[in-house]
Amino acid sequence: MIYMDYNATTPVHPDVLEALLPYYRQAFGNPSSIHWAGRMVKGALEEAREKVAALVGCDPVEVVFTSCGSEADNMAVKGVAAALRGKGNHIVTTAVEHPAVTNACLYLESNGFEITRLRVDRRGALNLDELEAAINEKTILVSTMFANNETGVIFPVTEIAEIAARRGVYFHCDAVQAVGKVPVDCRGMGIRLLALSGHKLGAPKGIGALIVRKGVKLHPLLHGGSQERNRRAGTENVAGIVALGKACEMAGAEMAAEAARLKSLRDRLESGILALFPDAQLNGHPENRLPTTANISFPGLEADSLLLNLDLAGIAASSGSACSSGTLKSSPVLAAMGVEPPLARGSVRFSLGRENSESDVDFVLDVLPGIIERLRGQQ
Ligand SMILES: Cc1ncc(COP(=O)(O)O)c(C=O)c1O
């Protein structure tokens, strides 16, 4: 079985699992309890906060643990909207965001906010002059991703942050696909709010974080107890938090070497496919991309049939197209990039990670020609 869908989720790293298990067994306390059982876990929580902060370049007090990346994105977008409503009702985002941001913005739009969605070019890149021009006196937030989940395209986050800061507007960055894969530095890059998710970097599902830099005004999404300095109510997911801390610590130590290894595997896969199928097309910027992600369109094919056949061969990959009620809908990300619907419908995303090896890539390159020949023969 070959797994090449790491942008969807990652297996829990064995060392991370090892680190979290005691927090389901002997260290089961509630961190808010003042007795020994509570004290046993309080320290672990703060240690994990320090590890997350170290990976993304912020202070530990600026880390707010959430249940996932989607919650962190919602908290940033809706939380700023609620806190700054009196100042303005305009948000600038992009046409290629994850639904966690897109749908939070749609919700706000139906409640009186104005949303500007910046276009991207054919390679998925933003035009920063358009960002500059979109900001007006009612703008309270710029929200863009760090790296795109479908194409891996990386936005110029430092420049975006600089423009937002110069115009006196908060910048929220959805860095769910970037953290652990490429360097992310809230301080150095000027990011005021940043979302991340544990299950994308070897921690389990059910844990994420929003970095809220000092001075940022934000209303909570969840009201209740005073956990997370009153910013996110609810008894903490201690085991998940410990796991996220461990995963961040490991990512920090291994990122440079792992990124280089995965980039060479990804490039081998990508150039292999493009050599086998000269009409195939790479979606996204050729260089300015996550080292792990390749999004390739196979003209004339439907991604779902291709993925089904890859699955039969034991290969897990994914597509940006979603099949709903029998009709294949093109991915909004590829549509925003101007990829024609027939090409977008034949697009497959391979996203690589820790357990992939050269032999995995070679196996995919071995079986793909037979599958595509068969599918084209059926047309
Ligand atoms: C860019 C991006 N943002 C947000 C999310 C949501 O993260 P989660 O699955 O932890 O809610 C994802 C998940 O795929 C993502 O790729």
The ligand as an ORCA input file, in Angstrom:
! r2SCAN-3c Opt
* xyz 0 1
  C      -5.084     24.964      3.946
  C      -5.952     24.275      4.950
  N      -6.586     24.986      5.889
  C      -7.374     24.428      6.808
  C      -7.576     23.069      6.837
  C      -8.460     22.469      7.891
  O      -7.729     21.764      8.837
  P      -8.459     20.658      9.761
  O      -8.620     19.451      8.908
  O      -7.506     20.442     10.895
  O      -9.726     21.247     10.213
  C      -6.949     22.262      5.876
  C      -7.179     20.801      5.832
  O      -7.083     20.177      4.806
  C      -6.110     22.881      4.918
  O      -5.491     22.170      3.960
*
